[in-house]
Amino acid sequence: MPGRSDAALFKTLARILPRTRIITDSGERSLYDTDGLALYRGVPGAVLLLENAEEVIAAVRACHHHEVPFVPRGAGTGLSGGAVPLDEAWILDVTGMDRIIEIDPLESLARIEPGVVNLDLDRAASDYGLRYAPDPSSQRACTLGGNIAENSGGPHCFRHGMTTRHILALEVVLPDGTLTSLGSRSGATAGPDERGLFVGSEGTLGIAIEATVALIRRPEQVRTFLASFSSLAASCRAVSRIIASGARPAALEILDRLTIAAVEASVFRAGYPTDAEAVLLVEGEGSPAEIEEETAHVRAACSAEGALTFEEADDLEARTRLWRGRKGAFGAMGRVARDLYVLDGVVPRRALADVIEKIAAIGKKYELILSNVFHAGDGNLHPNISFDARDPEQTTRVLAAGAEILELCVAAGGTLSGEHGIGIEKRDHMGLVFTELELETQTRLRDAIDPRGLSNPGKVFPGGRSCVEAGHRGPGHAARVERIIG
Ligand SMILES: Cc1cc2nc3c(=O)[nH]c(=O)nc-3n(C[C@H](O)[C@H](O)[C@H](O)COP(=O)(O)OP(=O)(O)OC[C@H]3O[C@@H](n4cnc5c(N)ncnc54)[C@H](O)[C@@H]3O)c2cc1C
């Protein structure tokens, strides 16, 4: 009986955790009901604040024993509903595990706990002339555990690669509470790449409690460019020209007119020209000679596409100003409407201009405010829909437009996600890119690792695929939990 197993579970947990780190109060639990995507909500049955490996192992073992579904959680900045608890699953919050255990400058690596904030690791690495390259725009808040689970990207991933390229080894608590090691300190793998399987698994294969990550040398010189254009299409074509020239910028980012206006009216003001239809932000890094060569390529490409203005910034202050607008773009959109739906689709680079035009038409069709800020180098689009989630009719239109945009990306030869993951948001769109057989194979793989379907149920895999997914606890469970422990 669920009630009895809950009572037994709490008895077990009370032996491992102080009462203050077991949250059962309904008001406090509801603070964990969503993530960075406000479209999906679910109140957890309880929240456990875990601070070390022993606690995670014991908590997962107990959940497994009592068949309680659980959701690993970092900072909750995810944009696909990955950390939202369904079916009153329990949240296992690991933000308290935030130690940088070791930085080894000789091997250019760091060992970290999952709750370390992305930017904190980069700052710590800079003391050794090193850096952690993947830099999500949320890097001031998001955790490395979340980055690993989502295989996160960021502006500088165009050159340096997504999170998976920077993860050497992982310590993982599997859904039955077994501790296992994946990958190796050297990065070499014997046999199948289990480390690669875990990165991007969105909390469905257990909880990462430690990671060994690669650090790279900070570049000798960095130069940031800002070019403005009279059309979005011209800025997209400039990106293709830059890459075709053989230049290898670290970042190639585009912001459209509406985003520029929001940024310039906000605290993230960066001096972007507000009369332009688009700005292209490019960053070059390398030796002084490489930077000069890159500058020539970028300048020529932008000029060939009729750039209205072209600015170069070498010193840290000016570069930080130019990046402030890009990194704060999602936050700045808060000025436009109460809620923002940040979509995440990928298209081949050559299709960028065409797809952007079609996305604008979808926005018009559904009478929605739609803006674009995206990792143009990777063809990774972020169409943003500004809306009011309190209005159900508007929200229905937002979801319909979102679905159509994803279909458009796939039809253009792209895919469902560049970096934000599948979560709840896109799980029912997986059939757009995978056949029935492929989905079945993915599900069987997941079931082999988590036969009870307890680790982050209801995510990634289209509804009802896992053998024992959500639904085995029944409504009223959260209230029971409160009563038992309260
Ligand atoms: C303003 C803004 C800008 C953003 N910009 C970017 C960007 O540029 N690039 C990008 O990729 N993303 C971006 N994101 C999305 C988000 O920040 C990333 O997905 C990030 O990696 C989530 O980290 P988190 O700590 O918040 O994880 P959470 O939201 O807490 O969790 C995300 C997923 O990871 C799982 N998880 C968390 N910790 C663990 C763990 N230790 N072990 C196993 N699973 C775990 C959760 O179950 C969930 O499925 C942005 C978000 C916002 C709000």
The ligand as an ORCA input file, in Angstrom:
! r2SCAN-3c Opt
* xyz 0 1
  C      17.619     32.590    -19.335
  C      18.000     31.194    -19.736
  C      18.983     31.018    -20.698
  C      19.349     29.719    -21.088
  N      20.344     29.563    -22.014
  C      20.740     28.324    -22.358
  C      21.798     28.138    -23.311
  O      22.374     29.086    -23.843
  N      22.138     26.868    -23.613
  C      21.527     25.782    -23.034
  O      21.890     24.654    -23.349
  N      20.541     25.932    -22.136
  C      20.136     27.162    -21.778
  N      19.121     27.315    -20.854
  C      18.463     26.107    -20.299
  C      19.057     25.598    -18.949
  O      19.736     26.622    -18.255
  C      19.977     24.400    -19.174
  O      19.236     23.305    -19.676
  C      20.721     23.929    -17.907
  O      21.631     22.925    -18.220
  C      19.800     23.419    -16.801
  O      20.561     23.325    -15.612
  P      19.838     23.306    -14.193
  O      20.868     23.160    -13.141
  O      18.956     24.480    -14.063
  O      19.003     21.960    -14.327
  P      17.468     21.656    -13.966
  O      16.567     22.568    -14.700
  O      17.312     21.591    -12.490
  O      17.330     20.191    -14.557
  C      17.385     19.973    -15.938
  C      17.348     18.464    -16.206
  O      18.522     17.879    -15.687
  C      18.216     16.834    -14.766
  N      19.267     16.891    -13.736
  C      19.638     17.955    -12.989
  N      20.684     17.629    -12.210
  C      20.975     16.326    -12.466
  C      21.950     15.415    -11.997
  N      22.857     15.758    -11.066
  N      21.960     14.159    -12.495
  C      21.052     13.773    -13.428
  N      20.110     14.596    -13.914
  C      20.077     15.853    -13.443
  C      16.812     17.142    -14.283
  O      16.127     15.977    -13.855
  C      16.191     17.743    -15.531
  O      15.735     16.727    -16.381
  C      18.722     28.594    -20.478
  C      17.741     28.794    -19.499
  C      17.374     30.071    -19.140
  C      16.322     30.231    -18.071
*
